[in-house]
Amino acid sequence: MRPSAARLLRRLAVPAVLVMALAACGGTAQPAVTSTAPTDGVLRLSFLQDPGQPPDPDIYYAGQGLILTQNLYEGLLQYKTGVDTPQLAPALATAWQASPDKKTFTLTLRAGVTFHDGTPFTSAAVKPSFDRRLAVNQGPAYMVQDVASVATPSPTEVVITLKEPNSAFLDYLASPYGPKMMNPTILRDHAGPDHAQTYLQTHDAGTGAYTLTKAEVGQGYEMKAYPGWWGPKPFFSTVELPVISDLSTQQLLLNNGQLHGILHDLNAPAVKDYLGNHAVSSYSLPSFTTEQVYINPNTGLFTDQAARKAFQQALDVEQLRNQVFAGRSDPATGNYPEGLLPAGIDHQDIKPDTAPLQQIVSAASPEDRKIVLGYDTSQPDDQQLANLVGAKLQGLGLTPVVQGYPTSQVFGWVGNQQGAPNVLFTSFWPDAAHPYTAAHILYGTDGGLNYLGCSDPAITAALPGALQSGDPAAFAKIGEMASATGCWTNVAYRKDFMVTQTWLKGVEQAHDIAAPMSLRIADLSA
C-alpha cells in the first residue's frame, strides 16, 4: 500500500482488519451496507485515481475530475440534467439565439451573479475567458479558436461572431469541457508567466455553487458551498473527494457508511454485488460513453490495414459486452455514442470471425505475434476486457501481454505514440452532444483522444464541411470511413453506473448525459 493511501485510510478511520478481511474474501454478493444521513453537511465521495490534471477548465480534459470543474465553474449554457436526450439549458446565459448562417450568437446573461471573490459577473468576462483558453492552448482550446469577435452591448448581453459557420457552437458553450466563465480580476492579478495556471492548480476563478478549498495531488480534493451563489442554497456545505486507489477499499468504505457514493469505475463483480441490493441505491444512467478498442497502426502486425480489420472481427464485441457490461450497457450497433445520430443511419458492420486473423498470424514473425494489450488503470473494466481478449488471442497463435497505464500516460500518446501498446482498451465519450465532437476528437489527426495516431485523409477532408452543415448523414459517412481503417471498434454503449447510500436523493436529477462520472452537487440532498 502506498504511504498516501495509508494516510487516507487512517484519516477515514478504517480498521486495518476490515481491509484485510475484504482483500481475503474478494467481492461478496449483496454486501451489508450501514449508513445514516450526515448531520455535518459533508458529502463524502472519492476518486479511484487522481484526476491527473489540475481542476482548471481550460486544461482538464479527462473523466473523474469533471465533478470538480462542473461544480466550481459555470459556462454560458449547459445541458439539462435528469434526461436521456441532450437538451440545451440556461446557465450563466438565460436566452440565446443563433443567426441563420450559424456564425453569430446573441446571448442574454443572468443578472446578479458573482465570482467567488464577490466580483460581479458581466459580459465583460466573456472575452477574457475565451482569450485565456486560447492562450493556455490545451485540448479544449479548439472550441473558441474560430471566435472572430465578442461584442458587449450591455453588461447582460454578449454577441459572439465566428469566422466560419459552426453547427456545434452552442453545444460547445454547454459542454462539460466547454469554455467556463473565469474571473478577469484573478486572471489578471495571478497571470504570472503561465496565464494563472499555477494559481488555478489550488484555487478556482469560477461562479459555481462550490469553491475549491483543497487540491493535493495524489491525496484528495475538497469543495465548499459558495454562499453568494445565484442558485438555491446547496444542501451539502462541503464535498470531500479523497484519492482511494483501490476499488475494494472504496467498496469497504461505502459498505461501512464512510463513503456516501461511488460514481465511477465499478467493475463487473462490484456491479453484481450492488444490483438488486436494497441496502444501497444503484443507478444505470444514460451516457454518451462507449467502450472503445483502439488499434495502433504504427508498429508491428497492425501496420497492415487487413490485420487491423481481422483483429476487429476476432473480437466478437457482443460477447465481450455481455461478459463485462451486462446490465449497464446497450449493444454497440454504430460507430458513434448512442443517440448522437438519428436512429438508423449509424452502422458498425463487423461480423465476428477469427479465421482472417488466424491466417495472418500463421504467416507472421515471432516478433509480430507479440501483442501488448494496454488498458487505463483508472478503469477496472478495461483490464477485464484486456484479459478476456488476451486469452482468446493466445488461442489464435498470438503472444499477448496485458499492461496497465495511468490516464496521464495515455493522454501523453496524443501526437507521440512512443511507448504506446499495440491495442488500447478504454472508454470514450465526446466533448459535447454533437457528432462533430466525437468525430473530431476520436478520428481527426489533431483529435484530443486520437491516442494511437490513426488517420484517414478522407476524414480530415470531410470534417470541416460536416461541422458547418451539421448534416447527420455526413457524420455517419465519416464513422464508416473510420471503422474501415480498422483502428477503432465500439464494444458497448455504456451506461453511467453509480451506487450511493439510500438516503442520498436527487442522483438521477443531478446527472448530465454528457458528463460521465459526475453529478451537479447542488441538486443533491438527503
Secondary structure as GFF3:
##gff-version 3
##sequence-region A 1 526
A	DSSP	alpha_helix	3	11	.	.	.	ID=ss1
A	DSSP	alpha_helix	16	25	.	.	.	ID=ss2
A	DSSP	beta_strand	42	44	.	.	.	ID=ss3
A	DSSP	alpha_helix	66	72	.	.	.	ID=ss4
A	DSSP	beta_strand	77	79	.	.	.	ID=ss5
A	DSSP	beta_strand	88	90	.	.	.	ID=ss6
A	DSSP	beta_strand	93	98	.	.	.	ID=ss7
A	DSSP	beta_strand	104	109	.	.	.	ID=ss8
A	DSSP	three_ten_helix	123	125	.	.	.	ID=ss9
A	DSSP	alpha_helix	126	136	.	.	.	ID=ss10
A	DSSP	three_ten_helix	139	144	.	.	.	ID=ss11
A	DSSP	beta_strand	147	154	.	.	.	ID=ss12
A	DSSP	beta_strand	157	162	.	.	.	ID=ss13
A	DSSP	alpha_helix	169	174	.	.	.	ID=ss14
A	DSSP	alpha_helix	184	189	.	.	.	ID=ss15
A	DSSP	three_ten_helix	192	194	.	.	.	ID=ss16
A	DSSP	three_ten_helix	199	201	.	.	.	ID=ss17
A	DSSP	beta_strand	210	216	.	.	.	ID=ss18
A	DSSP	beta_strand	220	225	.	.	.	ID=ss19
A	DSSP	beta_strand	238	242	.	.	.	ID=ss20
A	DSSP	alpha_helix	247	255	.	.	.	ID=ss21
A	DSSP	beta_strand	261	262	.	.	.	ID=ss22
A	DSSP	alpha_helix	268	274	.	.	.	ID=ss23
A	DSSP	beta_strand	280	285	.	.	.	ID=ss24
A	DSSP	beta_strand	290	295	.	.	.	ID=ss25
A	DSSP	three_ten_helix	300	303	.	.	.	ID=ss26
A	DSSP	alpha_helix	305	315	.	.	.	ID=ss27
A	DSSP	alpha_helix	317	324	.	.	.	ID=ss28
A	DSSP	beta_strand	329	331	.	.	.	ID=ss29
A	DSSP	alpha_helix	355	362	.	.	.	ID=ss30
A	DSSP	alpha_helix	366	369	.	.	.	ID=ss31
A	DSSP	beta_strand	370	376	.	.	.	ID=ss32
A	DSSP	alpha_helix	380	395	.	.	.	ID=ss33
A	DSSP	beta_strand	399	405	.	.	.	ID=ss34
A	DSSP	alpha_helix	407	412	.	.	.	ID=ss35
A	DSSP	beta_strand	423	428	.	.	.	ID=ss36
A	DSSP	alpha_helix	435	443	.	.	.	ID=ss37
A	DSSP	alpha_helix	457	469	.	.	.	ID=ss38
A	DSSP	alpha_helix	472	485	.	.	.	ID=ss39
A	DSSP	beta_strand	488	494	.	.	.	ID=ss40
A	DSSP	beta_strand	496	501	.	.	.	ID=ss41
A	DSSP	three_ten_helix	508	510	.	.	.	ID=ss42
A	DSSP	three_ten_helix	521	523	.	.	.	ID=ss43
###
